[in-house]
């Protein structure tokens, strides 16, 4: 990734939490290694980076409401979110983390629409992935009930930064996540910008997600969501904007000029009839874009292989150009590009000095063979369960599909129990 060529018969060494060396096996000294993993016949690559998702909340909502548009979906989901409790969110977080480990997803950008971050912080002590945890804020629409909590959390955000930001050997970062232009007013967006600047944390928000948002902002403010946020001085290079399916040419110019980054979620956008992002125009404008799954309520899986494949297919169809988004470009969007899009440059490629976040993928499978081209096999044939080893921060989290020290059966059972109880008391 990051423009570097594929290495045939390579070797990679790790010292502590960092990649020490990577290159042809004959040139890499592995003597004295405490542990050696034989990956012959397999692909060693950077772990996937998911630059926009909702883990705890959306794990509990997966498959509950299908075949509807975005705003109808949001209203029904809110009925369950108001009944969340910390224990339920803890087991949902664990379940989501396990799913990501087993799909090779090592870094994720969490937008908390569960409005309770502590359970996921605890879960990350058990399954130690790399994460940016965005505290969600809103003050209107269906989210009006959390207005008071949002203002108080924003006003005291420095206390949370002092406790949790850059914790866990710098794996855990905090962020500010105003929900969307239809659920947050101008004063809230202005305060988010002030707090982000004061505390030196990034921002993660939904933006221009679908036609209904465009209509709401046009009626309320007489402009587009992007132009409205720009008028508030909100958009900068520390902002990751999710979705952005409804940008016009002026919006794209503003995004490029301000350095705002985009998390592209093609599967959920298509499923909720939110539109297809103008990716080619974004790239031509020089905007940083990464791939993301959104939450498992709107896409149903935390699987970057599915996201890469669908992105390649939908953009070839929409542009009428089969050469747009080649396989290497899709791999780049899901690793190095996604890391840049969520402001985590320490991951996303294999190079000395980068964090040792590495996955091993076994392509010796009936659905992948014959492997004429590794990139093509990874993008269009491979699946999440082809990931056999996941390493985060130099620590082997999964080896041969087993997570040492993790009782998956208990996590599945407790999660299922909590999810069904939530449904029964909410609907």
PAFIVO-606587 format. One record per atom (N, C-alpha, C, CB): x, y, z; residue in one letter. Coordinates in steps of 0.001 Angstrom, whole numbers, plus 500000, padded with zeros to 6 digits. Glycine has a CB too. Example, Ala and Ser with C-alpha at 12.3 -4.5 7.8 and 13.67 -1.06 7.14 Angstrom:
<sites>
513190494310507800A512300495500507800A513200496700507800A511308495527509046A512850497750507080S513670498940507140S512900500030507870S514084499402505725S
</sites>
This chain:
<sites>
500833498807500000X500000500000500000X500874501252500000X499054500001501215X500201502419499877X500899503712499827X501880503776498664X501639503968501141X501528503142497548X502350503210496349X503508502255496292X502860504546496203X503685501460497324X504799500515497321X504421499266496539X505207500146498759X505395498645495858X505078497454495062X504882496218495934X506183497194494046X504202495243495381X504050493951496049X505408493278496169X503058493042495282X505631492601497295X506881491870497516X506584490375497438X507527492245498900X507195489723496481X507057488261496382X508021487603497366X507333487762494918X507588486537498020X508446485792498957X509104486750499947X509530484985498190X508298487518500610X508800488534501511X508863488079502954X507957489747501414X509394488947503790X509418488738505232X509174490070505916X510766488113505692X508549490005507085X508267491197507869X508622490901509311X506777491636507733X509339491815509954X509676491630511359X509070492748512194X511202491581511551X508757492392513437X508091493298514365X508917493383515636X506641492827514675X509110494596516116X509775494821517396X508845495647518266X511157495532517209X508396495057519368X507425495753520205X506128495970519468X507980497080520676X505717497246519343X504456497554518664X504660498077517252X503675498565519465X505888497926516723X506262498597515482X506848497630514464X507254499703515767X506582497900513183X507227497140512116X508698497533512069X506533497392510736X509576496535512171X511013496808512172X511584496770510762X511744495802513056X511158495780509976X511690495633508619X510680494897507764X513048494883508626X510706495181506468X509870494465505512X510575494487504166X508441495095505414X510588493345503485X511265493258502197X511408491817501760X512631493924502261X512186491554500725X512435490171500298X513005489347501450X513401490139499091X512552488121501572X512947487291502708X514454487138502814X512307485929502603X515139487063501682X516589486872501701X517327488064502300X517093486617500299X516645489213502366X517307490427502863X516913490780504294X516985491592501958X516023490007504919X515517490335506247X516079489356507271X513972490313506266X516698489874508305X517283489053509364X516197488678510375X518456489804510065X515928487376510487X514917486901511438X515537486095512573X513876486055510718X516852486040512635X517495485282513708X517196485921515060X519019485200513478X516951485084516029X516667485569517369X515230485979517592X517540486709517672X514367485776516598X512953486133516766X512312485288517861X512185485953515439X511518485926518719X510828485195519784X509714484321519230X510261486166520813X509143484727518106X508061483962517483X508164484119515979X506663484427517994X507961483032515251X507970483067513791X506631482517513288X509177482243513209X505978483258512412X504739482800511777X505049482474510322X503599483881511886X504813481240509944X505056480802508569X503834481154507726X505357479266508507X503980482141506856X502859482594506025X503071482257504557X502658484094506183X503893481256504294X504135480888502893X502833480492502207X505153479733502804X502667480986500976X501444480695500228X500275481579500611X501061479270500423X500497482534501507X499436483421501964X499819484881501697X499154483199503469X498874485776501898X499113487200501687X499278487878503048X497946487853500873X500372488597503203X500595489430504384X500352490872503960X502051489235504980X499483491562504658X499087492910504238X498710493747505451X497908492851503241X498586495062505280X498099495891506393X496685495473506775X498133497395506018X496379495546508068X495004495307508470X494074496344507869X494885495311509983X492822495954507658X491838496882507110X491521497993508122X490547496127506718X491207499159507586X490847500317508408X489425500722508044X491851501513508197X488558500764509031X487147501088508826X486917502518509311X486209500074509578X486862503471508373X486889504886508776X485519505474509090X487523505699507697X484461504667509121X483160505111509648X482320503894509990X482414506020508622X481970503776511270X481104502679511667X480431502999512990X481896501372511769X479484502158513367X478810502213514665X478791500778515171X477336502837514565X479570500457516180X479680499066516604X478611498701517627X481061498803517182X478753499174518864X477868498720519935X476399498875519581X478162499478521203X475995500061519166X474579500301518902X474073499469517735X474340501773518626X474813499446516665X474315498795515450X474383497283515505X475086499275514264X475277496717516305X475264495264516485X473901494815517002X476383494821517459X473301495646517854X472014495307518464X470837495503517515X471802496138519704X471069496151516390X469983496483515473X470067495734514156X469976497956515206X471075494868514016X471314494187512733X470123493312512349X472594493329512806X469632493538511130X468558492708510595X467189492992511165X468875491300510824X467064494045511980X465798494319512643X464808495046511744X466038495128513884X465317495906510866X464440496674509979X465091496750508613X464163498105510544X464466496110507646X465022496068506295X464047496694505294X465347494616505889X464585497024504120X463778497477502990X463050498801503257X462770496413502633X463780499741503907X463217501068504154X464274502116503806X462746501216505643X463815503372503701X464743504470503445X465315505009504757X464042505597502665X466318505875504626X467138506293505754X466328506862506909X468134507306505302X465486507868506678X464832508542507796X463815507648508493X464154509807507314X463121506800507736X462208505841508357X462996504871509234X461403505069507281X464126504444508729X465005503520509454X465502504155510744X466198503102508576X465918505427510678X466440506119511859X465382506243512960X466951507508511471X464145506516512596X463091506690513590X462829505390514349X461804507176512919X462794504269513645X462565502997514315X463758502609515177X462279501902513294X464970502832514677X466161502484515442X466234503282516749X467418502729514602X465754504521516725X465833505358517915X465011504789519068X465365506765517592X463945504088518755X463123503486519808X463919502467520609X461881502823519207X464818501755519958X465659500806520675X466819501501521373X466185499747519722X467401502486520708X468563503169521291X468224503818522629X469095504227520323X467001504270522794X466616504921524044X466515503919525186X465290505650523874X466522502628524875X466450501590525909X467773500882526134X465404500577525545X468859501394525558X470169500781525783X470549500882527266X471251501460524896X471318499904527741X471887499959529073X473354499556528975X471107499035530064X474183499917529947X475624499673529837X476007498219529634X476301500175531050X475353497299530322X475726495888530185X475426495379528777X474983495032531226X474280495768528241X473934495376526868X474949495931525878X472518495865526504X475326497188526053X476301497794525149X477680497157525277X476399499282525414X478026496705526474X479321496044526664X479401494757525849X479557495740528154X478396493918525950X478425492650525209X478292492877523708X477306491724525694X477535493899523314X477447494231521888X478797494718521367X476363495305521646X479498495514522184X480827495980521785X481784494811521613X481383496967522816X481788493899522573X482652492723522465X482348491926521202X482491491830523696X481062491761520902X480683490988519722X481176491673518456X479161490798519665X481046492979518402X481525493718517236X483033493656517097X481084495157517317X483748493758518203X485207493681518161X485674492314517682X485796493980519537X485026491261518159X485385489908517706X485129489768516213X484587488836518486X483989490284515744X483695490193514307X484762490915513494X482303490785513997X485205492073513966X486225492812513224X487567492083513231X486391494211513809X487966491543514377X489215490778514429X489191489655513409X489450490208515837X488070488960513324X487975487783512456X487821488153510985X486807486918512884X487588489434510706X487524489885509312X488747490696508920X486269490711509085X489733490795509833X490963491509509509X490885493010509637X491366491179508147X489920493503510401X489731494944510570X490415495362511862X488208495327510588X491500496123511778X492310496371512954X492156497786513518X493741496119512626X491617498706512743X491399500076513195X490007500513512766X492485501039512628X489285501191513661X487945501638513276X487643503005513874X486885500619513723X486764503718513179X486349505076513532X484903505001513998X486511506074512318X484709505015515300X483387504791515893X482641506102516067X483515504079517244X481451506176515491X480552507304515729X479488506807516702X479908507850514378X479545507292517937X478647506768518968X477272507393518859X479222507016520358X476342506636518272X474954507040518351X474258506249519456X474247506836516996X475077505525520262X474539504901521475X474653505867522650X475283503575521790X475480506909522511X475656507952523508X476129507400524851X474362508706523692X476867506314524818X477482505743526016X478763505065525564X476516504729526757X479887505685525884X481167505230525357X481873504266526311X482061506422525074X481620504392527591X482351503604528590X482290502098528349X481811503904529956X481144501513527983X481134500064527753X482106499618526662X479743499619527389X482251500421525602X483180500032524543X484628500221524978X482906500839523277X484883501220525796X486227501370526352X486618500140527153X486310502622527231X485685499607527917X485964498398528687X486160497192527776X484833498126529675X485345497086526733X485469495957525799X486812495988525077X484322495977524773X487316497191524795X488597497319524108X489777496899524979X488790498742523649X489572496766526272X490608496204527134X490696494690526961X490332496554528602X489600494076526556X489549492624526356X489984492254524944X488133492092526627X489487492995523954X489847492783522541X490496494081522062X488572492395521644X491821494192522153X492505495481522004X492777495906520569X493788495436522729X491719496298519861X491898496876518536X492288498352518665X490606496722517691X492598498958517540X492925500390517490X491647501132517108X494099500692516460X491316502190517855X490026502837517627X490085504325517899X488961502204518492X489293505072517123X488985506463517436X487518506487517830X489287507438516216X487239506847519071X485892506772519623X485270508156519645X485911506164521040X484274508361518797X483645509670518659X482399509789519518X483296509935517210X482431510694520483X481264510936521333X480186511635520515X481646511787522582X478983511036520466X477904511564519639X477115512666520334X476972510450519243X476770513696519564X476002514824520099X474856515161519152X476913516064520313X473747515622519711X472614516078518904X471699516916519781X471836514873518282X470853517741519152X469968518597519957X468620518864519303X470645519909520233X468240518064518317X466950518319517678X466450517086516927X467058519507516720X465241517201516388X464653516073515671X464390514902516610X465567515634514527X464513513701516114X464266512529516955X465293512401518069X464267511268516110X466426513101517918X467491513032518919X467365514125519983X468846513135518238X466298514902519959X466122516003520906X466216515550522374X464780516669520663X465799514322522733X465903513907524138X467316513884524712X465318512562524285X468348513854523875X469707513828524422X470352515224524398X470575512833523630X469552516254524209X470090517616524122X470898517994525356X468960518613523927X470314517841526547X471000518254527770X472294517478527947X470095518057528991X472237516170527723X473447515347527855X474514515828526884X473129513852527605X474110516151525672X475073516569524650X475805517837525057X474370516786523316X475064518837525522X475707520098525901X476646519899527089X474648521158526238X476208519125528063X477062518889529239X478323518126528843X476288518106530327X478178517104527982X479337516320527559X480329517180526774X478889515124526709X479805518073525941X480686518966525181X481430519931526096X479880519751524147X480708520483527056X481308521483527935X482365520899528860X480239522149528755X482284519594529121X483263518931530008X484138517942529252X482543518206531149X484241518102527940X484941517098527140X486419517010527495X484788517410525664X486991518090527963X488391518063528354X488682517036529429X488812519414528828X487711516799530313X487898515785531358X488033514393530748X486725515814532352X487233514120529718X487313512815529054X488631512676528291X486121512624528094X489049513757527673X490324513730526956X491459513382527914X490594515089526272X491446514009529083X492499513753530070X492511512294530517X492317514665531284X491343511669530581X491252510293531059X491577509254529990X489879510039531592X491112509469528771X491114508376527792X491881508631526509X489738508052527442X492074509884526113X492678510155524810X494123509662524778X492620511661524489X494446508937523734X495764508336523521X496119507321524605X496826509419523470X495111506649525133X495340505604526123X495615504276525424X494130505477527073X495929503236526225X496195501917525654X497355501918524679X494970501403524964X498477502538525094X499650502634524209X499315503384522915X500183501227523875X498485504403523050X498088505262521931X497141504572520947X499317505735521194X496590503435521330X495611502779520457X494281503524520446X495391501334520900X493888504055521615X492563504638521773X492643506164521683X491938504206523118X491978506718520702X491846508169520574X490383508560520796X492346508656519173X490162509756521247X488804510285521358X488540511271520227X488588510965522731X487262511415519887X486847512358518850X485502512948519229X486773511670517460X485130514001518529X483832514647518686X482953514271517498X483983516197518801X481723513807517777X480872513310516691X479489513938516714X480746511801516774X479367515201516289X478031515758516083X477316514912515038X478099517259515640X476059514595515297X475421513559514478X475294513936513013X474064513251515023X474574515010512709X474326515377511307X473704516764511245X473402514336510612X473715517411510078X473118518753509961X471621518791510231X473375519297508591X470930517667510171X469504517667510465X469223517389511948X468798516634509599X470259517053512732X470054516727514145X470875517604515079X470394515279514391X471728518462514527X472529519402515331X472363520806514767X474041518992515345X472196521777515667X472075523158515233X473413523848515098X471216523916516186X473369525097514650X474593525855514398X475418526036515662X474257527211513806X474765526326516794X475513526544518032X476274525285518449X474565526982519156X475668524137518241X476344522893518619X477542522640517716X475371521704518553X477384522851516430X478525522672515520X479646523663515843X478075522845514052X479278524892516203X480312525879516552X481068525459517808X479682527269516758X480347524949518807X481016524525520030X481892523302519782X479990524223521118X481433522383518952X482269521231518598X483590521713518000X481529520298517598X483522522680517108X484752523205516495X485662523838517556X484408524246515398X485083524584518474X485893525209519519X486576524161520393X485027526127520384X485832523125520773X486391522087521644X487461521290520903X485278521145522153X487216520978519642X488206520238518856X489516521007518777X487673519956517443X489432522295518532X490635523118518450X491348523194519801X490281524526517963X490571523335520874X491164523492522205X491812522200522695X490104523946523201X491184521056522400X491660519773522928X492506518993521920X490479518926523357X492629519505520705X493418518842519656X492931517416519399X494902518820520044X491616517291519199X491025516007518827X490304516178517493X490045515489519934X490068515059516821X489434515099515506X487920515068515632X489913513932514643X487257515269514491X485796515326514426X485309514297513411X485303516760514046X484153513724513694X483582512671512851X482073512903512780X483916511229513414X481540513211511597X480126513551511470X479538512940510204X479936515075511461X478217512795510187X477508512421508959X477259513685508145X476158511683509278X477367513573506820X477203514779505998X476691514435504607X478528515537505891X475644515151504183X475086514984502835X474827513516502527X476031515580501785X474138512860503483X473969511412503382X472889510989502397X473650510850504727X471830511778502257X470758511362501366X469877512523500954X469923510297502022X468950512295500030X468087513369499529X467256514049500607X467173512827498485X466831513269501635X466003513876502680X466795514909503488X465448512791503616X468068514631503744X468908515605504440X469080516869503605X470279514996504766X469302516685502306X469468517835501412X468222518706501445X469760517372499968X467053518080501376X465798518835501382X465602519564502705X464612517902501116X465918518896503820X465745519513505136X466639520740505291X466049518498506246X467903520638504924X468837521746505092X468482522892504137X470290521271504852X468052522559502929X467659523597501977X466464524385502502X467327522978500609X465501523665503079X464305524328503615X464641525152504855X463222523291503952X465548524645505688X465854525298506970X466846526433506828X466392524290507949X467884526226505999X468977527197505919X469150527806504529X470262526543506336X468445527288503546X468526527844502203X469805527526501461X468370529297502272X470452526438501822X471719526081501183X471923524572501283X472911526845501837X473124524105500973X473425522684501098X474072522407502459X474354522219499947X474060521158502932X474712520847504211X476184521250504239X474591519367504502X476917520983503159X478336521330503116X478520522836503201X478988520787501838X477752523583502421X477913525036502419X477475525653503747X477116525651501273X476481525061504388X476054525543505700X477167525339506738X474764524817506147X477740524131506803X478820523877507756X480045524740507461X479206522400507734X480310524964506188X481446525813505819X481226527243506294X481667525790504297X479993527722506232X479693529081506683X479903529234508190X478256529453506318X479880528108508918X480090528129510361X481571528017510720X479310527000511019X482441527861509703X483860527669509968X484178526298510517X484344528706510921X483320525337510234X483439524004510841X484385523076510086X482081523362510923X484379523135508768X485095522148507957X486589522437507905X484528522117506544X487382521426508295X488842521501508247X489397520095508012X489420522118509567X490694519995507994X491335518710507739X491215517705508861X492754518923507453X490699518148510021X490503517208511127X489110516591511117X490742517908512454X488321516875510087X486948516372509997X486880515172509048X485989517491509519X486294514066509538X485919512945508680X484414513012508471X486350511564509304X484000513199507229X482582513313506884X482123512003506249X482331514520505919X481157511370506863X480679510078506375X479585510248505332X480166509232507531X479655509436504296X478650509269503240X478841510236502067X477267509458503822X478427511490502218X478649512515501177X478175512062499804X480127512877501103X476993511484499741X476469510999498463X475810512099497640X475475509889498705X475579513273498266X474760514299497605X475519515606497411X473496514561498413X476774515535497033X477566516748496869X477477517289495442X479020516477497235X477255518604495328X477329519234494003X478752519738493768X476299520408493878X478985520355492637X480349520785492301X480903521794493309X480374521394490903X480072522736493766X480523523714494747X480883523037496070X479445524777494972X480082522056496458X480373521314497686X481725520614497590X479264520288497970X481976519976496465X483237519260496268X484413520225496349X483241518525494911X484256521396495766X485319522407495830X485595522801497284X484932523658494999X484541522973498080X484713523346499488X485414522236500254X483355523661500136X485011521005500013X485635519873500711X487127519801500394X484945518546500322X487465520031499147X488876519991498748X489641521158499348X489006520009497218X489047522340499295X489711523553499775X489971523481501278X488864524791499447X489049522897502032X489180522840503487X489971521625503956X487812522831504128X490232520665503067X490947519456503451X490096518442504180X492099519812504298X488776518631504154X487876517693504824X487993516308504187X486412518196504758X488004515274505023X488173513900504545X486822513194504489X489151513120505454X486737512164503657X485451511497503432X485565510002503698X484958511743501994X484575509474504427X484415508039504614X483311507565503677X484086507688506106X483681506726502732X482775506272501675X482184504922502055X483511506179500313X480848504850502123X480139503639502570X479193503161501464X479344503913503893X479710502586500385X478861502308499226X477750501291499473X479706501828498110X477994500268500284X476968499240500484X475736499800501182X477534498077501292X475929500475502314X474764500969503045X474080502095502275X475174501456504444X474854502910501565X474233503986500792X473299503441499725X475300504859500147X473720502374499066X472864501755498054X471654501091498697X473656500728497238X471879500426499820X470792499696500478X469688500623500969X471335498894501643X470085501800501493X469110502754502018X468663503777500973X469694503475503214X469052503554499710X468658504432498611X469107505861498858X467150504389498410X470324505993499404X470867507321499712X471683507914498575X471720507248500945X471931507119497534X472701507616496404X474108507059496380X472751509116496433X474808507288495264X476190506838495101X477108508057495063X476353505978493807X478098508060495920X479020509182495998X479775509371494679X480006508976497147X480061510608494326X480786510920493084X482292510753493328X480460512380492592X482689509523493488X484057509236493911X485100509755492932X484234507754494092X484859509572491648X485851510045490667X486057511553490791X485407509688489227X484984512291490951X485102513747491106X485846514099492388X483711514405491107X485593513350493449X486296513600494717X487795513399494542X485761512670495832X488152512302493915X489564511993493739X490239513010492824X489732510584493176X489552513415491768X490125514413490865X490316515759491563X489233514586489637X489487516033492568X489606517276493323X490692517194494394X488275517624493964X491238515989494611X492297515820495599X491800515572497011X493163517015495600X490542515175497160X489975514906498481X490431513530498958X488421514988498446X490798513428500223X491171512141500818X489912511340501089X491989512339502129X489852510123500546X488682509259500691X489132507878501157X487892509159499353X488396507308502099X488634505938502529X487349505144502507X489249505909503922X487474503829502454X486297502959502488X485868502691503922X486581501636501766X484572502487504120X484022502190505439X482776501326505272X483689503501506216X482423500624506324X481261499718506256X479984500352506769X481537498463507042X480070501503507468X478994501976508316X478708500882509346X477712502332507475X477600500992510058X477310500005511090X476617498777510546X476469500617512161X476648497672511316X476007496444510855X474489496477510871X476465495317511684X473884497592511251X472440497718511082X472086498136509665X471873498721512078X472955498908509026X472640499405507686X473374498655506582X472969500868507595X474429497939506922X475147497129505937X475095495655506295X476599497587505825X474890495361507575X474704494014508120X475983493253508421X473902493221507181X477115493625507838X478359492955508189X479490493968508345X478722491907507129X480473493566509140X481708494337509265X482751493616508424X482171494484510779X482631493758507119X483415492959506178X483913493865505062X482575491780505602X485206494194505104X485757495094504105X485903494423502747X487093495618504565X485967493108502711X486009492423501421X484728492713500635X486194490895501618X483580492648501313X482318492980500647X482316494433500179X481130492725501590X482833495324501030X482812496745500692X483675497034499469X483289497583501879X484861496422499415X485737496621498259X485070496121496986X487079495905498468X484519494934497055X483917494340495859X482750495184495344X483440492913496158X481868495586496269X480711496370495841X481143497737495323X479715496533496998X482132498346495986X482612499653495518X483116499560494090X483724500185496434X483905498530493797X484403498356492437X483290498204491431X485308497165492364X482290497416491794X481185497127490868X480308498351490650X480336495968491395X479886499026491746X478932500124491605X479553501313490875X478424500561492978X480835501583491109X481443502744490458X481775502468488994X482705503161491202X482087501250488660X482257500924487239X480933501114486507X482773499466487060X479858500708487174X478538500843486558X478126502313486445X477492500065487367X478303503081487508X477848504467487510X478666505350486564X477913505028488917X479963505067486465X480806505895485591X480818505392484156X482228505939486124X480387504140483948X480476503547482625X481903503259482202X479831504445481623X482790503155483188X484213502979482909X484732501785483704X485017504269483259X484973500669483024X485425499460483712X486848499598484242X485341498269482777X487585500612483772X488939500805484261X489006501702485501X489788501388483168X487863502241485912X487852503056487116X487823502159488342X486650504015487118X488614502489489342X488762501713490575X489268500305490287X487431501644491324X490516500226489906X491151498937489709X491414498281491066X492465499092488908X491779497026491039X491886496261492279X492880496870493265X492289494841491969X494018497333492784X494988497939493699X494434499211494336X496292498252492959X493645499963493580X493049501185494116X492047500858495226X492359501984492994X491314499781495069X490349499375496086X491048498908497355X489446498271495550X492151498184497204X492935497797498375X493483499032499080X494087496858497970X493897500008498299X494418501247498878X493336501979499671X494973502163497773X492114502046499123X491016502734499802X490670502091501136X489791502755498917X490874500783501258X490466500057502467X491563499985503519X490033498661502104X492742500488503205X493861500409504142X494472501807504332X494937499399503633X495434502146503483X496141503416503598X495197504606503425X497263503487502568X494290504543502448X493354505638502222X492413505836503390X492559505392500970X491901504722503940X490984504824505072X491697505345506310X490349503469505367X492971504959506495X493739505465507635X493910506980507538X495117504777507707X494209507481506341X494329508925506149X492979509606506360X494875509240504743X491910508969505907X490582509570506006X490131509738507450X489575508731505254X490642508901508361X490268509044509772X491416509595510617X489816507699510332X492424510161509941X493543510807510628X494282509851511564X493046512006511414X494547508623511083X495379507674511826X496526507234510912X494536506433512320X497485508124510629X498541507832509655X499538506789510113X499272509077509327X499467506374511356X500427505384511849X500142503966511354X500434505393513353X498995503782510690X498632502460510175X498272502565508696X497451501857510982X497973501426508074X497484501417506705X498477500974505660X497019502742506361X499752500792506046X500751500295505108X501815499532505888X501387501463504290X502574498729505164X503650497950505779X504968498647505482X503664496472505255X505542499283506494X506803500002506330X507463500120507691X506581501408505691X508779500115507745X509476500295509017X509023501571509721X510990500328508793X508742501456511002X508280502589511779X506773502685511908X508791503828511180X506048502022511020X504588502001511138X504188501062512276X503925501555509796X502996501272512815X502501500378513840X502336498968513257X501163500899514416X502620497968514087X502582496577513623X501153496059513672X503514495679514481X500339496529512734X498950496109512560X498874495379511230X497949497335512608X498868494058511287X499106493223510110X498097492089510096X500558492667510098X497639491717508902X496799490524508777X497403489568507759X495358490906508369X497046488301507908X497459487260506965X496194486635506390X498372486174507658X496128486579505064X494936486076504372X495302484819503590X494340487160503421X494504483780503769X494715482501503079X493832482463501835X494399481286504023X494468482500500664X493720482460499404X493667481062498800X494337483419498405X494164480087499527X494139478702499041X492778478088499353X495286477857499685X491749478677498748X490361478301499006X489649478064497684X489633479392499832X488666477187497645X487952476921496384X487386478182495736X486826475943496631X486930479129496544X486304480332495975X487337481360495518X485369480968496998X488630481106495762X489677482040495329X490558481477494214X490544482416496508X490655480179494129X491581479553493176X491060479570491747X491857478127493588X491937479603490740X493383479772490844X493721481249491068X494089479238489571X494776481528491779X495149482911492073X496165483378491033X495729483043493520X495659483973489965X496540484549488948X497088485902489421X495783484712487605X496256486615490196X496629487951490649X496122488119492077X496049489064489703X497041488420493002X496643488477494405X495653489603494685X497863488644495279X495838490749494072X494929491867494309X493516491531493845X495433493125493597X493416490901492679X492098490527492163X491422489513493071X492218489961490748X492201488572493575X491642487558494467X491162488182495771X492680486470494755X491932489104496305X491546489756497555X490280490589497393X492678490634498059X490169491312496302X489051492243496128X487775491534495693X489414493308495108X487874490615494749X486655490067494152X486330488629494535X486762490149492688X487250487909495191X486978486512495527X487024486228497020X487959485626494828X487926486869497743X488143486545499154X486973486993500025X489433487191499649X486927486381501210X485874486682502185X486507486936503549X484839485519502269X485687487448504471X486203487770505801X486819486556506476X485097488336506672X486227485395506305X486745484211507002X487990483621506348X485675483154507070X488525484280505335X489823483884504781X490980484508505560X489914484284503307X490669485453506451X491707486029507322X492035484994508392X491233487396507975X493309484613508470X493697483577509429X494452484136510632X494549482537508740X495115485279510466X495895485866511551X495681487372511580X497396485532511395X495476487905512785X495320489352512976X496273489802514076X493839489724513333X497116490777513749X498103491310514686X497839492798514859X499566491051514185X497701493253516099X497459494660516394X498485495135517416X496011494881516918X499171496226517097X500155496793518012X501242495767518363X499462497292519289X501538494894517403X502558493879517619X502095492674518402X503698494477518309X500837492635518760X500282491528519544X499398490657518657X499474492061520758X499606489342518713X498781488422517932X497421488291518617X499473487023517785X496399488878517984X495042488850518531X494296487602518069X494269490111518118X494606487159516844X494000485936516307X495055485167515534X492775486259515397X495117483863515736X496020483009514981X495284481731514603X497306482692515796X495323481407513312X494584480245512805X493113480316513207X495210478938513327X492542481504513129X491127481787513383X490744481684514861X490272480840512580X491701481509515756X491432481407517183X491897482680517886X492128480164517786X491045483226518771X491404484388519576X491816483899520954X490221485408519669X493111483836521235X493567483302522522X492994484085523700X495091483318522586X492493483359524682X491978483995525883X490591484591525755X492900485043526300X489962484439524607X488621484994524380X487614483848524278X488590485876523086X486580483889525101X485524482878525068X484436483353524104X484934482620526503X484608483005522842X483647483463521822X482245482937522074X484105483033520438X482149481695522550X480827481107522794X480069481903523844X480958479641523238X480760482317524896X480095483115525927X479683484473525372X481014483296527146X480556485102524589X480220486416524019X478992486306523124X481414486988523217X478954485280522279X477789485106521398X476512484897522206X478007483917520448X476599484060523245X475410483746524039X474909484972524798X475712482611525021X475827485698525448X475413486874526212X474893487968525299X476571487401527047X475534488145524149X475080489153523199X473685488821522680X476065489271522033X473470487571522298X472155487157521802X471075487400522862X472178485665521394X471374487038524085X470427487220525185X470079488695525383X471000486640526480X471095489548525392X470872490973525607X470118491611524448X472195491683525813X470457491206523224X469811491792522048X468330491442521996X470503491317520769X467997490206522264X466588489793522214X465781490469523320X466471488261522338X466386490623524495X465690491310525584X465442492778525233X466501491205526888X466432493412524588X466251494802524156X465112494916523160X467543495349523538X465083494023522190X463990494054521214X462642493909521887X464169492954520180X462537492947522811X461253492649523423X460735493802524281X461363491400524259X461623494576524900X461154495683525735X461009496981524951X462102495894526895X461379496976523670X461374498218522896X460307498267521812X462710498420522271X459914497126521272X458996497129520117X457645496553520475X459592496340518958X
</sites>
